[in-house]
């Protein structure tokens, strides 16, 4: 795994999931998202115990396919695992992993907003909704709902913001202290924050829950949270 040094130099563009990011993405996730491995273990656990033989799982914005590989490892029965991402560089890294593990996971390069989904038992989305523009985000969540079988699950993780401005600032400061502890410099943290401005747009927990309810989901639980990072399970 290559070390993430993407933001240790001046960045003159908005954040993109390009080749430079793709080759260090696993390291970036492990050091930038608090307890990422734990959240993914929970996601793969709930996905694997809620899918039957022959059923389908999608991972939206699958990046390097780590989550799908974990679900595949956990499931003893034959299931269909499909990863979708619009970054060819990410899928190239994913393909290398799948080859190494002799995996049967299907990778599709495409736009998750316009993808033609077939009925799925589980749809996963890890820190992906926050990159979907707010004007179309609710419509996209409704599309996810429509693609799920009755009783199907939408399992997703998101960065969230607080409705209280003071607390929200404290949460952000706490997160930056976490990143410093992972070896990122103040310069790298500022550079990435500026690159992500107006690209990553998080909602509050309440806004996410409201969006799910309006899409038709019958129930939603938060199963993991660290400060402003949260994992949800919504049931159709």
C-alpha positions as CSV (number, residue, x, y, z in Angstrom):
1,X,0.0,0.0,0.0
2,X,1.5,3.3,-1.1
3,X,1.5,6.2,1.4
4,X,-0.8,9.2,0.7
5,X,1.3,12.3,0.0
6,X,-1.2,13.8,-2.5
7,X,-1.6,17.1,-0.5
8,X,1.9,17.7,0.6
9,X,2.3,20.1,-2.4
10,X,0.3,22.9,-3.8
11,X,-3.0,21.8,-5.3
12,X,-4.4,23.9,-8.1
13,X,-7.7,22.0,-8.8
14,X,-10.7,20.6,-7.0
15,X,-10.5,17.0,-5.6
16,X,-10.7,14.3,-8.2
17,X,-10.5,10.5,-7.9
18,X,-7.8,10.4,-10.5
19,X,-4.7,8.2,-10.9
20,X,-2.7,10.1,-8.3
21,X,-5.4,9.5,-5.7
22,X,-6.3,6.0,-6.8
23,X,-2.8,4.5,-6.1
24,X,-2.8,5.8,-2.5
25,X,-6.5,5.6,-1.9
26,X,-6.4,2.7,0.6
27,X,-3.9,4.5,2.7
28,X,-5.9,7.7,2.4
29,X,-9.0,6.0,3.7
30,X,-7.3,4.3,6.6
31,X,-5.7,7.5,7.8
32,X,-8.4,10.0,6.8
33,X,-11.6,8.3,7.9
34,X,-11.7,7.4,11.7
35,X,-12.4,3.8,12.4
36,X,-12.9,3.1,8.6
37,X,-12.1,-0.6,9.0
38,X,-14.6,-1.0,11.8
39,X,-17.3,0.7,9.8
40,X,-16.6,-1.5,6.8
41,X,-16.6,-4.7,9.0
42,X,-20.1,-3.7,10.2
43,X,-21.2,-3.0,6.6
44,X,-19.9,-6.3,5.3
45,X,-21.4,-8.1,8.3
46,X,-24.9,-6.8,7.9
47,X,-24.7,-7.2,4.1
48,X,-23.6,-10.8,4.3
49,X,-26.3,-11.9,6.8
50,X,-29.1,-10.2,4.7
51,X,-28.4,-11.8,1.3
52,X,-29.5,-15.2,0.0
53,X,-28.1,-17.4,-2.6
54,X,-28.4,-15.9,-6.1
55,X,-29.1,-12.4,-4.9
56,X,-27.3,-9.2,-5.8
57,X,-25.3,-6.6,-3.9
58,X,-24.2,-3.3,-5.4
59,X,-21.4,-1.0,-4.0
60,X,-21.8,2.5,-5.3
61,X,-18.5,4.3,-5.7
62,X,-16.7,1.0,-5.0
63,X,-13.2,2.6,-5.4
64,X,-10.7,-0.3,-5.0
65,X,-13.3,-2.9,-4.2
66,X,-12.2,-3.6,-0.6
67,X,-15.7,-3.8,0.8
68,X,-17.0,-6.2,-1.9
69,X,-14.0,-8.5,-1.4
70,X,-14.8,-8.6,2.3
71,X,-18.5,-9.4,1.6
72,X,-17.4,-12.1,-0.9
73,X,-15.1,-13.6,1.8
74,X,-18.0,-13.7,4.3
75,X,-20.6,-15.3,2.0
76,X,-20.4,-19.0,1.5
77,X,-23.2,-19.1,-1.0
78,X,-23.0,-17.9,-4.6
79,X,-24.1,-14.3,-4.9
80,X,-23.7,-11.5,-7.4
81,X,-21.4,-8.7,-6.3
82,X,-21.2,-5.6,-8.5
83,X,-19.0,-2.5,-8.0
84,X,-19.8,0.7,-9.8
85,X,-17.4,3.7,-10.1
86,X,-16.9,6.5,-12.6
87,X,-13.1,6.5,-12.0
88,X,-11.2,4.3,-14.4
89,X,-8.1,4.8,-12.2
90,X,-9.9,3.4,-9.2
91,X,-11.2,0.4,-11.1
92,X,-7.8,-0.3,-12.4
93,X,-6.6,-0.6,-8.8
94,X,-9.7,-2.7,-8.0
95,X,-9.0,-5.1,-10.9
96,X,-5.5,-5.8,-9.6
97,X,-7.0,-6.8,-6.2
98,X,-9.7,-9.0,-7.8
99,X,-7.1,-10.8,-9.9
100,X,-4.9,-11.4,-6.8
101,X,-7.8,-12.9,-4.9
102,X,-9.3,-14.8,-7.9
103,X,-12.5,-12.9,-7.3
104,X,-15.8,-13.1,-9.3
105,X,-16.8,-9.6,-8.5
106,X,-18.1,-7.6,-11.4
107,X,-16.7,-4.0,-11.9
108,X,-18.6,-1.5,-14.0
109,X,-17.3,1.9,-15.0
110,X,-20.3,4.2,-15.0
111,X,-22.3,7.0,-13.5
112,X,-24.2,5.8,-10.4
113,X,-26.9,8.4,-11.0
114,X,-27.9,7.0,-14.4
115,X,-26.9,3.3,-14.0
116,X,-29.5,0.8,-14.9
117,X,-29.9,-1.2,-11.6
118,X,-31.4,-4.6,-11.4
119,X,-33.2,-5.7,-8.2
120,X,-30.8,-6.0,-5.3
121,X,-30.9,-7.4,-1.8
122,X,-28.3,-4.9,-0.5
123,X,-26.9,-1.6,-1.9
124,X,-23.9,-0.1,-0.2
125,X,-22.5,3.4,-0.4
126,X,-19.5,4.5,1.6
127,X,-18.8,8.2,1.7
128,X,-20.3,8.5,-1.8
129,X,-23.7,10.4,-1.3
130,X,-21.8,13.4,0.0
131,X,-20.3,13.8,-3.5
132,X,-23.7,13.8,-5.2
133,X,-24.9,17.3,-5.8
134,X,-27.7,18.3,-3.3
135,X,-30.3,19.2,-6.0
136,X,-30.3,15.5,-7.2
137,X,-29.3,13.6,-4.1
138,X,-32.9,12.9,-2.9
139,X,-33.9,11.7,-6.3
140,X,-30.9,9.4,-6.4
141,X,-31.8,7.9,-3.0
142,X,-35.3,7.2,-4.3
143,X,-33.6,5.4,-7.2
144,X,-31.7,3.3,-4.7
145,X,-34.9,2.5,-2.9
146,X,-36.7,1.5,-6.1
147,X,-33.8,-0.9,-7.0
148,X,-34.0,-2.8,-3.7
149,X,-36.2,-5.9,-3.2
150,X,-38.9,-5.6,-0.5
151,X,-37.1,-5.8,2.8
152,X,-33.8,-4.9,1.1
153,X,-31.1,-2.8,2.8
154,X,-29.3,0.4,1.9
155,X,-26.1,0.5,4.0
156,X,-24.2,3.7,3.8
157,X,-21.6,5.8,5.6
158,X,-21.4,9.5,5.4
159,X,-19.6,12.5,6.9
160,X,-22.2,14.5,8.8
161,X,-22.4,18.0,10.2
162,X,-24.0,19.3,13.4
163,X,-27.0,21.6,13.5
164,X,-25.2,23.5,16.2
165,X,-22.5,25.8,14.7
166,X,-20.3,25.8,17.7
167,X,-20.4,22.1,18.2
168,X,-19.9,21.6,14.5
169,X,-16.7,23.6,14.6
170,X,-15.5,21.5,17.6
171,X,-16.2,18.3,15.7
172,X,-14.2,19.6,12.7
173,X,-11.3,20.6,15.0
174,X,-11.5,17.1,16.7
175,X,-11.3,15.5,13.3
176,X,-8.3,17.5,12.3
177,X,-6.5,16.6,15.5
178,X,-7.2,12.9,14.5
179,X,-5.6,13.5,11.1
180,X,-2.6,15.0,12.6
181,X,-2.2,12.0,14.8
182,X,-2.2,9.9,11.7
183,X,0.8,11.7,10.3
184,X,-0.8,14.4,8.2
185,X,0.7,17.9,8.4
186,X,-1.3,21.1,9.0
187,X,-0.4,22.0,5.4
188,X,-1.8,18.7,4.0
189,X,-5.0,19.1,6.0
190,X,-5.6,22.7,4.7
191,X,-4.8,21.7,1.1
192,X,-7.3,18.8,1.1
193,X,-10.0,20.9,2.8
194,X,-9.6,23.5,0.1
195,X,-9.6,20.9,-2.7
196,X,-12.8,19.4,-1.3
197,X,-14.7,22.7,-0.9
198,X,-17.9,22.6,-2.8
199,X,-17.1,19.1,-3.9
200,X,-17.9,17.2,-0.7
201,X,-21.2,18.5,0.7
202,X,-22.3,16.7,3.9
203,X,-25.8,16.7,5.4
204,X,-26.8,16.6,9.0
205,X,-27.9,13.3,10.5
206,X,-31.5,14.7,10.5
207,X,-31.3,15.7,6.8
208,X,-30.1,12.2,5.9
209,X,-32.9,10.5,7.8
210,X,-35.5,12.8,6.3
211,X,-34.3,12.1,2.8
212,X,-34.5,8.3,3.5
213,X,-38.0,8.6,4.9
214,X,-39.2,10.7,1.9
215,X,-37.7,8.1,-0.5
216,X,-39.9,5.4,1.1
217,X,-37.6,3.6,3.5
218,X,-39.6,2.1,6.4
219,X,-36.8,2.2,9.0
220,X,-33.3,3.5,9.5
221,X,-30.8,3.0,12.2
222,X,-27.4,4.5,12.9
223,X,-25.1,1.5,13.7
224,X,-21.8,3.4,14.1
225,X,-20.6,6.9,14.8
226,X,-17.4,8.7,15.6
227,X,-17.8,12.5,15.9
228,X,-18.8,13.5,12.4
229,X,-18.6,10.1,10.6
230,X,-21.6,7.9,10.7
231,X,-22.9,4.5,9.3
232,X,-26.6,4.0,8.6
233,X,-28.8,1.0,7.7
234,X,-32.1,1.8,6.0
235,X,-34.7,-0.9,5.3
236,X,-37.2,-0.9,2.4
